[in-house]
Amino acid sequence: MTQTIAPRVRPRVLPSVRILVLLLLAATGLLLAGAGPVSAHAALTGSDPQQGAVVDKAPTQVSLTFSEKVALSDDSLRVLDPKGKRIDRGDPANLSGTTYAVKLHSGLPDGTYTVTYQVVSEDSHPVAGAYTFSIGAPSQTTVSLSGQTAGGGIVGALYGFGRYVSYAGFIVMVGGAAFVLACWQRGSGVRALQRLVVSGWLALTAATLGLLLLRGSYTSTGKVQDVFDLELLGQVLQTKTGAALVSRLLLLAAAALFIAVLFGAYDKREDDEKRDLSFGLAIGGTVVAAGLAASWAMSEHASTGLQAGIAMPVDIVHLLAVAGWLGGLAALLVALYRAPADTPLGSSAVRRFSRVAFGSVLALVATGIYQSWRQLGSWSAFTGTRYGQLLLVKIGLVVVLVGIAWISRRWTGRLAENGDAAVEGDNEHATARVGTSASATASPASASAGGKKGGASKGGGSQRATQLARQQAAIDTARQKQQRDADPNRFGLRRSVLAEAGVAVVLLAVTTMLTSTEPGRTEEEARAATSASSAEAASAGALTLDMSFDTGGQDGKGVVRIDLDPARVGGNEMHVYVQRPNGRAFDIPEVKVAFTLESQDIGPLPVVPDHISTGHWSASGVQIPMAGEWKIAVTVRTSDIDQTTVSKNAQIG
């Protein structure tokens, strides 16, 4: 007899799942697009000698004051003479609070000296910069600092990507496990959910190891070849961030044991034993998850600044709430699309997750308000700082996410109206049909086999009956799954949850960028300190001019500031600062300055300043031949084709 065997159907990747993957890639691109040099979280607020100052007597030391405590290495503070030779001696030291100093050699000649610094802020981010001062009178200098970066380049991009993956892994692992324990305990036996949670654990573990290796190069040289430098790794292990990463790895070992129990022994226990084990897993899992969240809270934003003792527990609650909501959302999406026909996701599980998500959102709002107040400090920082602007984007995404979640709750309510029995009882109904089909198939086969005399015939009939029963079971299961998937309420819930997950992926990218951005409060304090320094320099005879420009291209608007010190006949020190309209420094391809004394038909005298740091150019020995009302013209080029020239008149000499 010819046997007909149904062909195996290869699983097809759903178009909606492909869309989610594309969203993930887009969010990753958004993250990497902003993965240039990381914004410093400690800002230079003062120095002695001051930037651009001309002192009569050579100082014995140079001191720098930051907005928060920083970590120093032997080469964190360097002072270079006009020829680029180091003239500092000894290791830098902490004078008091946030002020650090390095001693200088005696008998320094007149000229322009360059101070460079590269430190690590208390919340783990690298900070680098430079400025100049002069002894006696400004001079030419051969020091070039245009290539100096902190947290940039390939290493910076890899470190930023590792941070994104670590956050995503934590959210998926913790949220997926919480979904199984709190919302759908039958899901502990579902392969797709097991793979999701294990993938989260693997991603977090791999990202943590990568961050530990990258950390040394990220905060110092920025060179790829230094990633495997054991000496740098040893230095990292002695820092707060290194200790946090090692603690995270140890906690991940405990998390692996938790996952093994949840998806191994737990599924095989009886109901009474499951209740006891659920309680133990809930307590242990909460402790491990809180410990993992603390590894971020104790080494980043929350660990420094205002009310750190309150901010760290609040940050832990915030991270756990994010994991409970977004990680549970990922688990719900997998369950809706990949749950097998014999273990369908019931509406009761969706309702339970809806309550968990609602509680998580309340916790996010409460902790988010506190964090926003702590990091911004003023309403103006919302629009006047990059941190505030990113926070507005995050708030907008959360509002969209909550709106889509409200739609999901409506679909959940409609599913509940149909009754849990109709949803969760499909498995029993299908099993009954399979059993009936098997019995009906086996009976004639057995009767036929009874009329034959050979044992082989009996075995063949029984084998044929078993095969037919399996085929019928597969057909019934496929039909039952097709009928369930055709339910418009379940279809609508799938689509709304998929939309939530897509927005959540982008939200995670923005959140990761936020953790790498200078808080608005710190940026405004540093800006105020810079303005005070400029005002002090102006009162001492220096000239400061601000000119707005608009080249018409992308990122073409901004303000260029010219500082000329001492603004007199002879040699002068000139600094050029380029800022966005919100006051944030940024780089452009080219800046040129020209001086013209129209009354005496002198000029234009061109000056091309050297790039010092982000948004900062400098030139020493700018010669002004005679006193008068000079026209100072600045040519700003923001792209290959977009440039403009702005000018102002000022009395010099």
C-alpha positions as CSV (number, residue, x, y, z in Angstrom):
1,M,0.0,0.0,0.0
2,T,1.3,3.5,-0.9
3,Q,1.8,5.7,2.1
4,T,1.2,9.4,1.8
5,I,3.3,11.5,4.2
6,A,2.6,15.1,4.6
7,P,5.7,17.2,3.7
8,R,7.4,19.2,6.4
9,V,6.6,22.9,6.3
10,R,9.6,25.0,6.9
11,P,8.8,27.9,9.3
12,R,8.4,31.2,7.5
13,V,9.8,34.4,8.8
14,L,6.8,36.7,9.3
15,P,6.9,40.1,7.5
16,S,6.0,41.8,10.8
17,V,9.0,40.2,12.5
18,R,11.2,41.3,9.7
19,I,9.9,44.9,10.3
20,L,10.9,44.6,13.9
21,V,14.4,43.5,12.9
22,L,14.7,46.5,10.6
23,L,13.7,48.8,13.4
24,L,16.4,47.2,15.6
25,L,19.0,47.9,12.9
26,A,17.7,51.5,12.5
27,A,17.9,52.1,16.2
28,T,21.4,50.7,16.3
29,G,22.4,53.0,13.5
30,L,20.9,55.9,15.4
31,L,23.1,54.9,18.4
32,L,26.2,54.6,16.3
33,A,25.5,57.9,14.5
34,G,25.8,59.6,17.8
35,A,28.8,57.5,18.9
36,G,31.4,60.1,18.4
37,P,33.4,61.5,21.3
38,V,31.3,61.0,24.3
39,S,30.0,64.2,26.0
40,A,32.0,64.8,29.2
41,H,30.0,64.5,32.4
42,A,32.7,66.5,34.3
43,A,33.3,69.9,32.9
44,L,36.3,72.2,33.4
45,T,34.9,75.2,35.5
46,G,38.1,77.0,36.3
47,S,41.9,77.1,36.1
48,D,44.9,78.9,37.4
49,P,46.4,80.5,35.3
50,Q,43.2,81.1,33.4
51,Q,42.7,80.3,29.8
52,G,44.3,82.9,27.5
53,A,45.9,84.7,30.5
54,V,49.2,86.5,30.2
55,V,51.0,86.4,33.5
56,D,54.1,88.5,34.4
57,K,55.8,85.8,36.6
58,A,56.1,82.1,35.8
59,P,53.7,80.0,38.0
60,T,55.0,77.2,40.2
61,Q,52.0,75.0,39.4
62,V,48.9,74.7,37.2
63,S,45.6,73.9,38.8
64,L,42.3,72.8,37.2
65,T,38.9,72.8,38.8
66,F,36.1,70.5,37.5
67,S,32.4,70.3,38.1
68,E,32.8,67.0,40.0
69,K,35.5,64.7,41.2
70,V,37.6,63.0,38.6
71,A,40.1,60.1,38.5
72,L,43.7,60.9,37.6
73,S,46.6,58.9,36.1
74,D,50.2,59.8,35.9
75,D,49.8,61.6,32.6
76,S,46.3,63.1,33.2
77,L,47.7,66.7,33.5
78,R,50.5,67.8,31.2
79,V,52.0,71.3,30.6
80,L,54.0,71.8,27.4
81,D,56.3,74.7,26.5
82,P,56.2,76.5,23.1
83,K,58.3,73.7,21.5
84,G,56.1,70.9,22.8
85,K,58.4,69.8,25.6
86,R,56.8,68.8,29.0
87,I,57.7,71.2,31.8
88,D,55.5,69.6,34.5
89,R,57.1,67.5,37.2
90,G,55.7,64.8,39.6
91,D,52.3,63.2,39.6
92,P,49.1,65.4,39.6
93,A,47.5,65.8,43.0
94,N,44.2,66.7,44.4
95,L,44.4,70.1,46.2
96,S,40.9,70.2,47.6
97,G,37.5,69.0,46.5
98,T,37.4,69.1,42.7
99,T,40.6,71.1,42.2
100,Y,43.7,69.2,40.9
101,A,47.2,70.6,40.3
102,V,50.6,69.6,38.8
103,K,53.9,71.2,39.7
104,L,56.1,73.0,37.1
105,H,59.8,73.4,36.7
106,S,61.4,76.6,37.8
107,G,63.0,79.3,35.5
108,L,60.5,79.0,32.7
109,P,61.1,81.5,29.9
110,D,58.5,83.8,28.3
111,G,56.1,82.4,25.8
112,T,52.8,80.5,25.3
113,Y,52.3,77.3,27.2
114,T,49.7,74.6,26.6
115,V,47.9,72.7,29.3
116,T,46.3,69.4,28.4
117,Y,44.1,67.1,30.5
118,Q,42.6,63.7,30.1
119,V,40.7,62.4,33.2
120,V,37.7,60.2,34.0
121,S,34.7,61.8,35.5
122,E,33.1,60.3,38.6
123,D,30.3,58.8,36.6
124,S,32.8,56.8,34.4
125,H,33.0,58.9,31.3
126,P,36.4,60.2,29.9
127,V,37.0,63.9,29.7
128,A,39.8,65.6,27.6
129,G,40.7,69.1,26.7
130,A,43.4,71.8,26.4
131,Y,44.0,75.5,26.7
132,T,46.9,78.0,26.6
133,F,48.3,80.7,28.8
134,S,51.4,82.9,28.3
135,I,54.3,84.1,30.5
136,G,55.4,87.6,29.8
137,A,54.0,87.8,26.3
138,P,52.3,85.4,23.8
139,S,54.5,83.5,21.3
140,Q,54.3,81.0,18.5
141,T,53.8,77.4,19.7
142,T,54.4,74.1,17.8
143,V,51.9,72.2,20.0
144,S,49.1,70.7,17.9
145,L,46.2,69.1,19.8
146,S,43.7,68.6,16.9
147,G,43.9,64.8,17.1
148,Q,43.2,64.6,20.9
149,T,40.0,62.8,21.6
150,A,38.3,61.2,24.6
151,G,36.0,58.3,24.2
152,G,36.0,58.6,20.4
153,G,37.1,56.7,17.3
154,I,36.5,53.0,16.7
155,V,37.0,52.1,20.4
156,G,34.4,54.7,21.4
157,A,31.9,53.4,18.8
158,L,32.4,49.8,20.0
159,Y,32.1,50.9,23.6
160,G,28.8,52.6,22.8
161,F,27.5,49.6,21.0
162,G,28.5,47.4,23.9
163,R,26.5,49.6,26.3
164,Y,23.4,49.3,24.1
165,V,23.7,45.5,23.9
166,S,24.2,45.3,27.7
167,Y,21.1,47.3,28.3
168,A,19.1,45.2,25.8
169,G,20.3,41.9,27.2
170,F,19.4,43.0,30.8
171,I,15.9,44.1,29.7
172,V,15.2,40.9,27.7
173,M,16.6,38.5,30.3
174,V,15.0,40.1,33.4
175,G,11.7,41.0,31.7
176,G,11.3,37.7,30.0
177,A,11.9,35.7,33.2
178,A,9.5,38.0,35.1
179,F,6.9,37.4,32.4
180,V,7.1,33.7,32.8
181,L,7.0,33.7,36.6
182,A,4.3,36.4,37.1
183,C,2.1,36.1,34.0
184,W,2.4,32.8,32.2
185,Q,4.0,29.9,34.2
186,R,3.1,27.4,31.5
187,G,5.5,29.4,29.3
188,S,8.5,27.8,31.1
189,G,8.2,24.9,28.8
190,V,8.0,27.0,25.6
191,R,11.2,26.8,23.6
192,A,10.8,30.2,22.0
193,L,10.6,31.9,25.4
194,Q,13.6,29.9,26.7
195,R,15.7,31.0,23.7
196,L,14.6,34.6,24.3
197,V,15.7,34.7,27.9
198,V,18.9,32.8,27.3
199,S,19.8,35.1,24.4
200,G,19.4,38.0,26.8
201,W,21.8,36.4,29.2
202,L,24.3,35.7,26.5
203,A,24.1,39.2,25.1
204,L,24.6,40.8,28.5
205,T,27.5,38.5,29.4
206,A,29.3,39.0,26.1
207,A,28.7,42.8,26.2
208,T,30.0,43.0,29.8
209,L,33.2,41.1,28.9
210,G,33.7,43.4,25.9
211,L,33.2,46.5,27.9
212,L,35.7,45.3,30.5
213,L,38.3,44.8,27.7
214,L,37.5,48.1,25.9
215,R,37.5,50.2,29.1
216,G,41.2,50.8,29.4
217,S,41.6,52.0,25.8
218,Y,38.3,53.9,25.9
219,T,39.4,56.1,28.8
220,S,43.0,56.6,27.8
221,T,44.6,56.1,24.4
222,G,41.6,55.2,22.2
223,K,43.7,52.8,20.2
224,V,42.3,49.4,19.1
225,Q,45.6,47.7,19.7
226,D,45.4,48.6,23.4
227,V,42.2,46.6,24.0
228,F,44.1,43.5,25.0
229,D,46.7,45.4,27.0
230,L,46.9,43.6,30.4
231,E,48.4,46.5,32.2
232,L,45.5,48.7,31.2
233,L,43.1,45.9,32.2
234,G,44.7,45.8,35.6
235,Q,44.2,49.5,36.0
236,V,40.6,49.2,35.0
237,L,40.0,46.5,37.7
238,Q,41.1,49.0,40.3
239,T,38.4,51.6,39.3
240,K,34.8,51.9,40.3
241,T,33.6,51.0,36.8
242,G,35.9,47.9,36.6
243,A,34.6,46.7,40.0
244,A,31.0,47.2,38.7
245,L,31.7,45.2,35.6
246,V,33.3,42.3,37.5
247,S,30.4,42.3,40.0
248,R,28.0,42.1,37.0
249,L,29.8,39.0,35.7
250,L,29.5,37.3,39.1
251,L,25.8,38.1,39.3
252,L,25.4,36.7,35.8
253,A,26.7,33.4,37.1
254,A,23.9,33.4,39.6
255,A,21.4,34.4,36.9
256,A,22.5,31.4,34.8
257,L,21.5,29.1,37.8
258,F,18.2,30.9,38.1
259,I,17.5,30.4,34.4
260,A,18.4,26.7,34.5
261,V,16.0,26.1,37.4
262,L,13.2,28.2,35.8
263,F,13.3,26.4,32.4
264,G,14.5,23.0,33.7
265,A,13.3,21.7,37.1
266,Y,10.4,24.2,37.4
267,D,8.4,22.9,34.4
268,K,8.6,19.3,35.7
269,R,7.2,20.0,39.2
270,E,3.7,19.4,40.5
271,D,1.4,22.3,41.1
272,D,2.0,22.4,44.9
273,E,5.8,22.2,44.4
274,K,5.6,24.9,41.7
275,R,4.0,27.3,44.2
276,D,6.8,26.9,46.7
277,L,9.4,27.1,43.9
278,S,7.8,30.1,42.4
279,F,8.1,32.0,45.6
280,G,11.8,31.1,46.0
281,L,12.5,32.0,42.3
282,A,10.7,35.3,42.7
283,I,12.7,36.3,45.8
284,G,16.0,35.1,44.3
285,G,15.4,36.5,40.9
286,T,14.5,39.9,42.3
287,V,17.7,40.0,44.4
288,V,19.8,39.1,41.3
289,A,18.0,41.5,39.0
290,A,18.4,44.3,41.6
291,G,22.1,43.5,41.9
292,L,22.6,43.7,38.2
293,A,20.7,47.0,38.0
294,A,22.9,48.3,40.9
295,S,26.0,47.6,38.8
296,W,24.9,50.5,36.5
297,A,23.5,52.7,39.3
298,M,26.7,52.6,41.4
299,S,29.0,53.5,38.6
300,E,27.2,56.0,36.3
301,H,24.9,59.1,36.5
302,A,23.2,58.2,39.8
303,S,26.4,57.7,41.7
304,T,27.6,61.3,41.6
305,G,26.1,64.7,42.0
306,L,23.1,65.8,43.9
307,Q,21.5,63.4,46.4
308,A,23.5,60.3,45.2
309,G,22.3,58.3,48.2
310,I,18.7,58.6,47.0
311,A,19.4,58.6,43.3
312,M,21.0,55.2,43.3
313,P,18.0,53.2,44.7
314,V,15.7,55.3,42.5
315,D,17.8,54.3,39.5
316,I,17.6,50.6,40.4
317,V,13.8,50.8,40.6
318,H,13.8,52.7,37.2
319,L,15.9,50.0,35.5
320,L,13.8,47.2,37.0
321,A,10.6,48.9,35.8
322,V,12.0,49.3,32.3
323,A,12.9,45.6,32.2
324,G,9.5,44.6,33.6
325,W,7.7,46.6,30.9
326,L,9.9,46.4,27.8
327,G,11.4,42.9,28.5
328,G,7.9,41.5,29.3
329,L,6.7,43.1,26.1
330,A,9.4,41.2,24.1
331,A,8.3,38.0,25.8
332,L,4.6,38.7,25.1
333,L,5.5,39.3,21.4
334,V,7.4,36.0,21.2
335,A,4.5,34.1,22.9
336,L,1.9,35.6,20.6
337,Y,3.9,34.6,17.5
338,R,5.8,31.5,18.5
339,A,3.8,29.7,21.1
340,P,3.1,26.1,20.0
341,A,-0.4,25.0,19.3
342,D,-0.5,22.7,22.4
343,T,0.6,25.6,24.7
344,P,-1.5,28.6,23.6
345,L,-1.1,32.0,25.2
346,G,-4.4,32.7,27.1
347,S,-6.0,36.0,27.6
348,S,-5.6,35.7,31.3
349,A,-1.8,35.8,30.9
350,V,-2.1,38.9,28.7
351,R,-4.3,40.5,31.4
352,R,-1.7,39.7,34.1
353,F,1.0,41.3,32.0
354,S,-1.2,44.3,31.4
355,R,-1.3,44.9,35.1
356,V,2.4,44.4,35.5
357,A,3.1,46.8,32.7
358,F,0.8,49.4,34.2
359,G,2.6,49.2,37.5
360,S,5.9,49.5,35.7
361,V,4.8,52.6,33.9
362,L,3.7,54.2,37.2
363,A,7.2,53.4,38.6
364,L,8.9,54.8,35.5
365,V,6.9,58.1,35.7
366,A,7.7,58.6,39.4
367,T,11.4,57.7,39.1
368,G,11.7,59.5,35.7
369,I,10.4,62.8,37.2
370,Y,13.0,62.7,40.0
371,Q,15.8,61.8,37.6
372,S,14.8,64.6,35.2
373,W,14.8,67.2,38.1
374,R,18.1,65.9,39.3
375,Q,19.9,65.9,35.9
376,L,18.4,69.1,34.5
377,G,17.8,71.5,37.4
378,S,15.9,74.1,35.3
379,W,13.2,74.3,32.7
380,S,15.6,76.0,30.3
381,A,17.8,73.0,30.2
382,F,15.1,71.0,28.4
383,T,15.7,73.0,25.2
384,G,19.0,74.6,26.0
385,T,21.1,71.4,26.5
386,R,21.5,68.2,24.4
387,Y,20.6,66.1,27.5
388,G,17.3,68.0,27.8
389,Q,16.6,67.6,24.0
390,L,17.2,63.9,24.1
391,L,15.0,63.6,27.3
392,L,12.2,65.3,25.4
393,V,12.5,62.7,22.6
394,K,12.5,60.0,25.2
395,I,9.4,61.4,26.9
396,G,7.7,61.6,23.5
397,L,8.5,58.0,22.7
398,V,7.2,56.9,26.1
399,V,3.9,58.8,25.5
400,V,3.6,57.0,22.1
401,L,4.4,53.7,23.8
402,V,1.7,54.2,26.5
403,G,-0.8,55.1,23.8
404,I,-0.2,51.9,21.9
405,A,-0.3,50.0,25.2
406,W,-3.7,51.4,25.8
407,I,-4.8,50.0,22.4
408,S,-3.3,46.6,23.4
409,R,-5.4,46.7,26.6
410,R,-8.5,47.1,24.6
411,W,-7.7,44.1,22.5
412,T,-7.0,42.2,25.7
413,G,-10.4,43.1,27.0
414,R,-12.0,41.8,23.8
415,L,-10.2,38.6,24.2
416,A,-11.4,38.3,27.7
417,E,-15.0,38.8,26.6
418,N,-14.8,35.6,24.5
419,G,-13.8,33.7,27.7
420,D,-10.6,32.1,28.8
421,A,-12.0,28.7,28.2
422,A,-12.4,29.3,24.5
423,V,-8.7,30.3,24.3
424,E,-7.0,28.0,26.8
425,G,-9.3,25.1,26.2
426,D,-8.2,24.7,22.6
427,N,-5.4,22.3,23.7
428,E,-7.8,19.9,25.4
429,H,-10.2,20.0,22.5
430,A,-7.4,19.3,20.0
431,T,-6.1,16.5,22.2
432,A,-9.6,14.9,22.3
433,R,-9.9,15.1,18.6
434,V,-6.5,13.5,18.1
435,G,-7.4,10.7,20.5
436,T,-10.6,10.0,18.7
437,S,-8.9,10.0,15.4
438,A,-6.2,7.6,16.6
439,S,-8.8,5.2,18.0
440,A,-10.9,5.3,14.8
441,T,-7.8,4.6,12.8
442,A,-6.4,1.9,15.0
443,S,-9.7,-0.1,15.1
444,P,-9.9,-1.3,11.5
445,A,-6.2,-1.8,11.4
446,S,-6.4,-4.1,14.5
447,A,-9.3,-6.0,13.0
448,S,-7.4,-6.5,9.8
449,A,-4.4,-7.6,11.6
450,G,-6.4,-10.1,13.6
451,G,-7.2,-12.1,10.5
452,K,-3.6,-12.5,9.6
453,K,-1.4,-15.3,11.0
454,G,2.0,-13.6,10.9
455,G,3.4,-11.6,13.8
456,A,5.0,-9.3,11.3
457,S,1.5,-8.4,9.9
458,K,0.3,-7.4,13.3
459,G,3.4,-5.2,13.8
460,G,2.9,-3.6,10.4
461,G,-0.7,-2.8,11.1
462,S,0.1,-1.3,14.4
463,Q,2.9,0.8,12.9
464,R,0.6,2.0,10.2
465,A,-2.1,3.0,12.7
466,T,0.5,5.0,14.7
467,Q,1.7,6.8,11.6
468,L,-1.9,7.7,10.6
469,A,-2.6,8.9,14.1
470,R,0.4,11.2,14.0
471,Q,-0.6,12.6,10.6
472,Q,-4.1,13.3,11.8
473,A,-2.7,14.9,15.0
474,A,-0.5,17.2,13.0
475,I,-3.4,18.2,10.7
476,D,-5.7,18.9,13.7
477,T,-3.0,20.9,15.4
478,A,-2.3,23.0,12.3
479,R,-6.1,23.5,11.8
480,Q,-6.6,24.5,15.4
481,K,-3.6,27.0,15.3
482,Q,-4.9,28.4,12.1
483,Q,-8.4,29.0,13.6
484,R,-6.9,30.6,16.7
485,D,-4.7,32.9,14.6
486,A,-7.6,33.9,12.5
487,D,-9.3,35.4,15.6
488,P,-9.5,39.2,14.8
489,N,-9.0,40.1,18.5
490,R,-5.8,38.0,18.8
491,F,-4.6,39.4,15.4
492,G,-5.2,42.9,16.6
493,L,-3.3,42.3,19.8
494,R,-0.4,40.8,17.9
495,R,-0.1,43.9,15.7
496,S,-0.4,46.4,18.6
497,V,2.2,44.5,20.7
498,L,4.5,44.4,17.6
499,A,4.2,48.2,17.3
500,E,5.0,48.6,21.0
501,A,8.1,46.5,20.6
502,G,9.2,48.6,17.6
503,V,8.9,51.8,19.5
504,A,10.6,50.2,22.5
505,V,13.7,49.4,20.4
506,V,14.1,53.0,19.4
507,L,13.4,54.1,23.0
508,L,16.2,51.9,24.2
509,A,18.6,53.5,21.7
510,V,17.7,57.0,22.9
511,T,18.0,56.0,26.6
512,T,21.5,54.6,25.9
513,M,22.5,57.9,24.3
514,L,21.1,59.7,27.3
515,T,23.4,57.8,29.6
516,S,26.4,58.9,27.5
517,T,25.4,62.6,27.4
518,E,26.5,65.4,29.8
519,P,23.6,66.1,32.2
520,G,21.9,69.5,31.6
521,R,22.6,70.7,35.1
522,T,26.4,70.1,34.7
523,E,26.4,71.7,31.2
524,E,24.7,74.9,32.4
525,E,27.0,75.1,35.4
526,A,30.0,74.8,33.1
527,R,28.6,77.4,30.7
528,A,28.0,79.8,33.6
529,A,31.6,79.3,34.8
530,T,32.9,80.0,31.3
531,S,30.8,83.1,31.0
532,A,32.1,84.4,34.3
533,S,35.7,83.7,33.2
534,S,35.1,85.6,30.0
535,A,33.6,88.5,31.9
536,E,36.6,88.6,34.2
537,A,39.0,88.5,31.2
538,A,37.0,91.3,29.6
539,S,37.3,93.5,32.7
540,A,41.1,92.9,32.6
541,G,41.3,94.5,29.1
542,A,40.6,91.5,26.8
543,L,38.2,91.9,23.9
544,T,35.2,89.5,23.4
545,L,32.9,89.6,20.4
546,D,29.9,87.4,19.7
547,M,28.6,87.1,16.1
548,S,25.7,84.9,14.9
549,F,26.0,83.1,11.6
550,D,23.9,81.1,9.2
551,T,25.5,79.4,6.2
552,G,22.1,78.0,5.0
553,G,23.1,74.4,5.1
554,Q,22.6,71.6,7.6
555,D,23.8,72.6,11.1
556,G,24.6,75.9,9.5
557,K,23.3,78.2,12.3
558,G,25.4,79.1,15.3
559,V,27.4,81.7,17.2
560,V,31.1,82.4,16.8
561,R,32.9,84.1,19.7
562,I,36.3,85.9,19.3
563,D,38.5,86.5,22.4
564,L,41.5,88.7,21.8
565,D,43.8,89.2,24.8
566,P,45.1,91.8,25.7
567,A,43.6,93.6,22.7
568,R,46.4,96.0,22.3
569,V,49.1,96.9,19.8
570,G,51.6,94.1,19.3
571,G,51.2,90.4,19.9
572,N,47.8,89.1,21.1
573,E,46.4,85.7,22.0
574,M,43.2,84.9,20.0
575,H,40.7,82.2,20.8
576,V,37.7,81.3,18.6
577,Y,34.7,79.4,19.9
578,V,31.9,78.0,17.7
579,Q,28.6,77.1,19.4
580,R,25.2,76.1,18.4
581,P,22.2,78.4,19.1
582,N,21.7,76.5,22.4
583,G,25.2,77.3,23.5
584,R,26.7,73.8,22.9
585,A,30.2,73.7,21.3
586,F,30.5,71.9,17.9
587,D,33.1,71.5,15.2
588,I,33.0,72.8,11.7
589,P,35.4,72.2,8.8
590,E,37.1,75.7,8.7
591,V,37.3,79.0,10.5
592,K,39.3,82.0,9.3
593,V,39.7,85.5,10.8
594,A,40.8,88.7,9.1
595,F,41.6,92.1,10.7
596,T,41.1,95.4,8.7
597,L,41.8,99.0,9.7
598,E,39.8,100.8,7.0
599,S,40.7,104.3,8.2
600,Q,44.4,103.6,7.5
601,D,43.8,101.2,4.6
602,I,45.6,98.4,6.5
603,G,44.5,94.8,5.8
604,P,42.9,92.5,5.6
605,L,45.4,90.7,7.8
606,P,44.5,87.0,7.6
607,V,44.8,84.6,10.6
608,V,44.1,80.9,10.4
609,P,43.7,79.6,14.0
610,D,44.7,76.0,15.0
611,H,42.0,73.6,16.2
612,I,42.4,72.9,19.9
613,S,39.3,70.9,21.0
614,T,35.6,70.6,20.2
615,G,34.4,74.1,19.0
616,H,37.7,75.8,20.0
617,W,40.4,77.3,17.8
618,S,43.4,79.3,18.9
619,A,46.2,81.4,17.5
620,S,49.2,83.0,19.3
621,G,51.1,86.1,18.4
622,V,48.4,87.8,16.4
623,Q,50.0,91.1,15.5
624,I,48.0,94.4,15.6
625,P,50.3,97.1,14.1
626,M,48.5,100.2,15.4
627,A,45.6,101.3,17.5
628,G,42.2,102.1,16.0
629,E,38.7,100.8,15.2
630,W,39.4,97.4,13.5
631,K,37.0,95.4,11.5
632,I,37.2,91.8,12.6
633,A,35.7,89.4,9.9
634,V,35.2,85.7,10.6
635,T,34.7,83.3,7.7
636,V,32.8,80.1,8.8
637,R,32.5,77.0,6.6
638,T,30.1,74.3,7.7
639,S,30.3,72.0,4.7
640,D,32.1,71.8,1.3
641,I,29.8,74.4,-0.2
642,D,28.2,76.2,2.7
643,Q,30.1,79.2,4.2
644,T,29.5,82.7,5.2
645,T,31.5,85.7,6.6
646,V,30.3,87.8,9.5
647,S,32.0,90.9,11.0
648,K,32.1,93.4,13.8
649,N,34.0,96.6,14.5
650,A,36.0,96.9,17.7
651,Q,38.5,99.3,19.3
652,I,41.9,97.7,19.7
653,G,44.7,99.5,21.5
